[in-house]
């Protein structure tokens, strides 16, 4: 198999900078930055307790599994936005292996912009799956101190992928076909398989597990909630 071609750091940095125009989930700090940061792997190993505790307080719930689910969902959405967005919009897959996280927050940083030129049609989805699912979401799931079902977390990952794809397609309608193709193939892989499907050309998504957000006091069901399907 032909090795991946490294992309010049300046090209990776430029792609990430342009991607940030889409919205906060597509934004990442590159290079030196104020404040304490730490390798995101350390946060995974600890289960991100500071973010989960803060989210539980914000939601007014004692059910930490709800907070853990939503923290993982948000983190997954950020990762998918960066990886999928760069790959489809700029032809570059960012190397997120040395990702840092804010010590007291959820912000992400790359001290050095590295990545690869996006490989061909058949090789791109497996690479994106490895970058996001294997290298990040799997160790986060393993480190959670709160019991959350694996199927729920995989469903969150699928929903986050769909959200990133939808946001990217709205921002760049010229990329809708490419975004849909890559996202569809990712949804047929590994832990994402069978977790949900697109229900229309606008990339509306229906998941098959629930993220638990509906259990937050005063909350309503998410737009892609599986419970609506069951109720119907």
C-alpha positions in Angstrom: 0.0 0.0 0.0 1.3 3.4 -0.9 2.3 5.4 2.2 0.4 8.5 3.1 2.1 11.7 1.8 2.9 14.2 4.6 1.4 17.6 4.0 3.6 20.7 4.6 2.9 22.2 8.1 2.0 25.5 6.6 -0.6 23.8 4.4 -2.1 22.1 7.4 -2.2 25.3 9.4 -3.8 27.2 6.5 -6.5 24.5 6.1 -7.3 24.6 9.8 -7.4 28.4 9.8 -9.9 28.5 6.9 -12.0 25.7 8.4 -12.5 27.8 11.5 -14.7 30.2 9.6 -17.5 27.6 9.6 -18.1 27.7 13.4 -16.7 26.8 16.8 -16.7 23.0 16.3 -14.4 23.6 13.3 -12.0 25.7 15.3 -8.7 24.7 16.9 -5.8 26.6 18.4 -2.6 26.0 16.5 0.8 26.8 18.0 1.6 28.5 21.3 -1.3 29.7 23.4 -1.9 31.3 26.8 -3.1 29.2 29.7 -2.3 25.6 30.9 -2.7 22.8 28.4 -2.1 19.1 28.7 -2.1 16.1 26.3 -5.7 15.1 25.6 -4.6 11.5 26.3 -4.2 12.4 30.0 -7.8 13.7 30.1 -9.0 10.5 28.4 -7.2 8.4 31.0 -8.9 10.3 33.8 -12.3 10.2 32.1 -12.6 14.1 31.8 -14.1 14.4 35.3 -13.8 18.2 35.4 -15.9 18.6 32.3 -18.5 16.0 33.4 -18.9 17.5 36.8 -19.3 21.0 35.4 -21.8 19.8 32.8 -23.9 18.0 35.6 -24.0 21.3 37.6 -25.0 23.3 34.5 -27.8 20.8 33.7 -28.9 20.6 37.3 -28.8 16.8 37.3 -27.2 14.2 39.7 -27.1 11.6 36.8 -23.4 11.8 35.9 -23.9 9.4 33.0 -26.0 12.1 31.2 -23.2 14.6 31.6 -20.6 12.1 30.5 -22.7 11.3 27.4 -23.0 14.9 26.4 -19.4 15.7 27.1 -18.3 12.8 24.9 -20.8 13.8 22.2 -19.5 17.4 22.1 -15.9 16.2 22.0 -16.8 13.8 19.1 -18.4 16.6 17.2 -15.3 18.7 17.5 -13.0 15.9 16.3 -15.2 15.0 13.4 -15.6 18.6 12.3 -11.8 19.0 12.2 -11.0 15.7 10.5 -13.9 15.5 8.0 -13.8 19.2 7.3 -10.1 19.4 6.5 -10.2 16.2 4.4 -13.2 17.1 2.3 -12.8 20.9 2.0 -9.0 21.1 1.8 -7.7 17.7 0.8 -5.7 17.3 4.1 -6.2 15.0 7.0 -4.9 16.6 10.2 -2.7 14.5 12.5 -4.5 14.7 15.8 -2.1 12.4 17.6 -0.5 15.1 19.7 -3.7 16.9 20.5 -3.8 19.0 23.7 -6.8 20.1 25.7 -7.3 23.0 28.0 -6.5 22.0 31.5 -9.8 23.6 32.8 -11.9 23.5 29.6 -12.8 21.7 26.4 -10.7 23.7 23.9 -8.3 21.8 21.7 -4.8 22.8 20.5 -2.1 21.4 18.2 1.3 22.7 19.1 2.6 21.8 15.6 0.4 21.5 12.5 1.0 18.1 10.9 -1.1 15.9 8.6 -1.3 14.1 5.3 -2.7 14.8 1.9 -6.1 13.0 1.8 -5.7 9.6 0.2 -7.9 8.3 -2.5 -11.6 7.4 -2.4 -11.3 3.9 -0.8 -8.6 4.9 1.8 -10.0 8.1 3.1 -12.8 6.8 5.3 -10.6 4.2 7.1 -8.0 6.9 7.8 -10.6 9.3 9.2 -12.1 6.4 11.3 -8.7 5.7 12.8 -7.9 9.3 13.5 -11.2 10.0 15.3 -12.6 6.6 16.6 -9.5 4.6 17.3 -7.1 7.2 18.4 -9.5 9.4 20.4 -13.0 8.2 21.1 -12.0 4.6 22.0 -9.5 5.7 24.7 -12.0 8.3 26.0 -14.6 5.6 26.4 -12.1 3.3 28.1 -11.2 6.1 30.6 -14.7 7.1 31.6 -15.3 6.6 35.3 -19.1 6.8 34.8 -20.8 3.8 33.4 -22.2 4.6 29.9 -23.2 1.9 27.4 -20.8 1.4 24.6 -23.7 1.4 22.1 -24.8 4.9 23.4 -21.3 6.2 22.9 -21.0 4.8 19.4 -24.4 6.4 18.7 -23.1 9.7 19.9 -20.1 9.3 17.6 -22.4 8.7 14.6 -24.6 11.6 15.5 -21.6 13.9 15.9 -20.3 12.8 12.5 -23.7 13.5 10.9 -23.8 16.9 12.6 -20.3 17.8 11.3 -21.3 16.6 7.8 -24.5 18.7 7.8 -22.7 21.8 9.1 -20.0 21.4 6.4 -22.5 20.9 3.6 -24.5 24.0 4.7 -21.4 26.1 4.8 -20.1 24.7 1.5 -23.0 23.5 -0.7 -20.5 22.7 -3.4 -19.1 19.9 -1.2 -22.5 18.3 -0.4 -22.0 15.3 -2.6 -18.4 14.6 -1.4 -19.4 15.2 2.3 -22.4 12.9 2.0 -20.3 10.1 0.3 -17.6 10.1 2.9 -20.0 10.3 5.8 -22.2 7.5 4.4 -19.2 5.2 4.1 -18.0 6.1 7.6 -21.4 5.2 9.0 -20.9 1.7 7.6 -17.7 1.1 9.5 -16.8 -0.5 12.8 -18.6 1.0 15.9 -20.5 3.4 13.7 -22.3 0.7 11.7 -26.0 0.5 12.4 -26.0 3.5 14.7 -28.2 5.7 12.5 -28.8 6.9 9.0 -29.4 10.0 6.9 -33.1 10.5 6.2 -33.0 13.1 3.4 -30.8 15.1 1.0 -30.4 17.8 3.7 -28.4 15.3 5.7 -31.1 15.1 8.4 -30.1 12.2 10.7 -31.9 9.7 12.8 -29.9 7.8 15.4 -30.8 4.4 16.9 -29.7 5.1 20.5 -30.5 8.0 22.8 -27.9 10.4 24.2 -29.9 10.8 27.5 -30.2 14.6 27.1 -34.0 14.3 27.4 -33.5 13.3 31.1 -32.1 16.8 31.9 -34.7 18.8 33.9 -36.7 20.9 31.4 -35.0 19.5 28.3 -36.6 18.4 25.1 -35.6 15.6 22.8 -32.8 16.2 20.3 -33.7 16.5 16.6 -32.2 13.1 15.8 -33.5 11.3 18.9 -34.3 7.6 18.5 -37.1 7.9 21.0 -39.2 9.8 18.5 -38.9 6.9 16.1 -40.0 4.5 18.9 -42.9 6.7 19.8 -44.0 6.8 16.2 
